[in-house]
């Protein structure tokens, strides 16, 4: 099931009466195929906040749809202590403004500065990049886009330039098959003002990718170094089906599984995801993380910075240097 904000009471996009006049301006409905382009996945605690407010907004008929008044939902959500069920004045959103407001609300509920500062004015054309910049993982495998089976509660489903909605139920195959399980990280570590901000992003992406929890503190210590190895072990298993232990000890079996594998510009695979996360954990910005990742210009620049070459390829020996 999804929380969907898509049109006003006349089936149009602006000019309607404030509030949900039809019960279907912002409402809960079954998942549908809209030629979706990606799923945006935040950590579990953020996802739950997104799902809660998406449900509350859908059930509050004082919240409707109008692109001309799209920010009034944000204004009333802020005035209602970031709880959509407590809005008592008729207001409007559109799909992206509603999602953006709910992301900001999650920031205030959880004490996460990056989400507090998220732009309320994002559109479906800017939302993917904006979410990547604050630590969300972008999922583009077809299994996430063609049914709800692999979706988690609180996932955002996006067709760039067209529409976004919030998934509010766990899919039948999500817990067993998703490559990015996201256990709840400590909010105290997220808001702690210490460490390198890029490393913090890498730590959160590593949690998302491996399912193993560490402190999100921006400090590269023993546990973060072990996490680097886990990230690479996870990618090797996803791409090459090697079945190696994802234990953070990159020994003989892990090195044999890595072999001479490499990634190069233009390729899309989980080893690219690993490279992006490992760059963050080394304090270098690859311009976001996708799952599976596509080797683009951001990773080229990061690789140039790290290895001093043309950045078009990351070899097995360079992967070992990253961990």
Beta strands, then each sheet from edge to edge (+ up, - down):
strand 1: 2-5
strand 2: 26-29
strand 3: 38-41
strand 4: 63-65
strand 5: 91-93
strand 6: 137-139
strand 7: 156-159
strand 8: 163-167
strand 9: 263-264
strand 10: 268-269
strand 11: 290-291
strand 12: 293-294
strand 13: 313-314
sheet 1: 2+ 1- 8+ 7- 3+ 6- 11-
sheet 2: 4+ 5+
sheet 3: 9+ 13-
sheet 4: 10+ 12-
end
